Amino acid sequence: MLGTMVWDSMSRRILTNHKHKMGTARMKKLNMLSLGALGLTVLAGCSTGGSRQGWALCGKQSSLRIVSLEISPDPIAQGQQIANWRVVVQADTDGECATTLQVQEQTSRVTVGTKRVYYLRPGLNEVTVQPDIRYRFSQARHCFSVIADIEETARAIDATGNFCAQREGNNWTMFGR
């Protein structure tokens, strides 16, 4: 009887250890499947370009106009990097639309504000455009345009005036320009 009990006890222990190992393996597989499903969900969201439902691309029927273009800081010292561009866009559209915006120097057509997608609502929209960190002011006067992709064609957006940085001593400013 004692031998049987030891045998039963050992076989139970072995069975218990075997069941524990099997349960751990199943949990690992379940965790891997869950992580895989989560990864696929994230990738599916990325493959749609992060588009928002209800947003259409701004097209020819969309009337966009630049109301203001500013730099920060203003004034900016000689050799100093622009922290950001502040753009106010008037969107006369039937609904919300998406387009890419970038800031370019007019004479050289050098991109000074990086291109990315912005979502515009009807009315005034204020957007912050990140600068090209290599760009510095060097001439007495620099004028800029905001470029949008309208139906996959890059076009300068109409503006309410000229947006130029004027040199004043060792600084440049866009105030009053």
PEPEUR-V908980 format. One record per residue. N is the residue number from 0. SS is DSSP state (h for helix, s for strand, l for the rest). PHI is phi in whole degrees, -180 to 180 (NA if undefined). Layout:
BEGIN
N/SS/PHI  N/SS/PHI
END
This chain:
BEGIN
0/l/NA  1/h/-65  2/h/-63  3/h/-65  4/h/-64  5/h/-63  6/h/-61  7/h/-61  8/h/-62  9/h/-68  10/h/-66  11/h/-64  12/h/-63  13/h/-63  14/h/-62  15/h/-63  16/h/-63  17/h/-62  18/h/-62  19/h/-62  20/h/-64  21/h/-65  22/h/-64  23/h/-64  24/h/-62  25/h/-64  26/h/-63  27/h/-62  28/h/-64  29/h/-64  30/h/-62  31/h/-63  32/h/-64  33/h/-64  34/h/-64  35/h/-63  36/h/-64  37/h/-63  38/h/-61  39/h/-64  40/h/-63  41/h/-63  42/h/-62  43/h/-63  44/h/-66  45/h/-70  46/h/-70  47/l/-86  48/l/78  49/l/66  50/l/-67  51/l/-98  52/l/-64  53/l/90  54/l/-97  55/s/-110  56/s/-73  57/l/-67  58/l/-118  59/l/-61  60/l/-73  61/l/-85  62/s/-99  63/s/-112  64/s/-144  65/s/-86  66/s/-89  67/s/-152  68/s/-140  69/s/-133  70/s/-111  71/s/-134  72/l/-77  73/l/-141  74/l/-76  75/s/-117  76/s/-78  77/l/-58  78/l/83  79/l/-80  80/l/-81  81/l/-71  82/l/-78  83/s/-168  84/s/-106  85/s/-111  86/s/-119  87/s/-109  88/s/-113  89/s/-92  90/s/-111  91/s/-99  92/l/-130  93/l/-74  94/l/-160  95/l/-76  96/s/-146  97/s/-119  98/s/-153  99/s/-90  100/s/-127  101/s/-152  102/s/-106  103/s/-126  104/s/-74  105/l/-66  106/l/-71  107/l/-93  108/l/60  109/l/-77  110/s/-76  111/s/-111  112/s/-130  113/s/-61  114/s/-82  115/s/-160  116/s/-82  117/s/-126  118/s/-103  119/s/-109  120/l/-105  121/l/-58  122/s/105  123/s/-81  124/s/-129  125/s/-103  126/s/-127  127/s/-109  128/s/-107  129/l/-76  130/s/-81  131/l/-76  132/l/-67  133/l/-86  134/l/-76  135/l/-138  136/l/-73  137/l/-142  138/l/-92  139/l/-66  140/s/-145  141/s/-128  142/s/-114  143/s/-132  144/s/-127  145/s/-104  146/s/-107  147/s/-123  148/s/-92  149/s/-112  150/l/51  151/l/64  152/s/-126  153/s/-74  154/s/-139  155/s/-72  156/l/-82  157/s/-56  158/s/-128  159/l/-76  160/l/-176  161/l/-89  162/s/-113  163/s/-129  164/s/-100  165/s/-113  166/s/-76  167/s/-133  168/l/69  169/l/-100  170/s/-122  171/s/-123  172/s/-140  173/l/-112  174/l/-62  175/l/71  176/l/-107
END
